[in-house]
Amino acid sequence: MFECLTKAIVETQSFDAFVLAKHLESMPWASHLGTLKFGGMKLFGIKRQLIIPLGLDRVENGKIVYKGVVQVPAGVLD
């Protein structure tokens, strides 16, 4: 989460909470799971919900095995 805030501060050159919130609404950033962004306009009327891909793991023979990542479908929480 700190990565997105740091990126927003650098891109806006501001510490103003209102400026940063507005910028974060449309700013994607990279993570180990893929691209993250804020959404939620359809459900909440404001883009403050973190849209994050879901990492899937499974326990096989007592060990955690990585199975992949499920992306949030476009348009669901935009």
Secondary structure as GFF3:
##gff-version 3
##sequence-region A 1 78
A	DSSP	alpha_helix	2	12	.	.	.	ID=ss1
A	DSSP	alpha_helix	17	24	.	.	.	ID=ss2
A	DSSP	beta_strand	29	31	.	.	.	ID=ss3
A	DSSP	beta_strand	34	39	.	.	.	ID=ss4
A	DSSP	alpha_helix	41	44	.	.	.	ID=ss5
A	DSSP	beta_strand	49	51	.	.	.	ID=ss6
A	DSSP	beta_strand	54	60	.	.	.	ID=ss7
A	DSSP	beta_strand	63	70	.	.	.	ID=ss8
###
